[in-house]
Amino acid sequence: MYIERDYIQEYPFSGRFYTTGVDESKPLEEQVEEEIEILDTLCDIHENSHSNGKFLSADYIVYVPFDKNTERVTLKIGYMFSSEMYGLEINGKVTGVFPSQLGGIAIYIQDLDV
C-alpha cells in the first residue's frame, strides 16, 4: 500500500461550535431563540466510540488548532457542534474540552443524531 503523505491534511474539515439563545441587542420584535455562533474553525474528526451501555451511540473527538501563547479557550461543555465528514453529518454536544501543550484542543462530542 502506498500512502501519499503530501495529500494528508492536519485539519481537513470545517466545524462550527454554537449555542442557542436570544440576542437581546436586537429590537424586541426580532428577539427569538436562534443559534449563536461561538467558533467556526478547521478541525479533524475521529470516532471515539460507537456504543454506550445498552444502546447505540456515537462519540467523536474533534481536534482544533490552538495557539496557547495568544489565545484563550472559549469552548465550554454544553455547546453544540456541527460538521460534515465525507458526507456524514455530525451534530452533537460538547462533553469535554482539553487543551494540549502541543498546540491544539481535543473536544469530546456526543452525537445527537443517533
Number of C-alpha atoms within 10 A of each C-alpha: 3 4 7 7 7 6 7 9 9 12 15 11 17 16 20 17 22 19 14 12 12 13 15 10 8 10 8 9 6 11 13 12 10 12 14 13 14 16 13 14 13 17 20 18 23 12 12 14 13 14 11 10 6 6 8 10 15 18 21 20 21 23 21 21 17 18 15 15 7 6 8 10 12 8 18 14 13 14 18 24 25 17 20 14 14 7 7 8 12 21 19 23 22 21 16 16 19 12 18 12 9 10 12 16 22 20 22 23 28 23 20 14 10 11
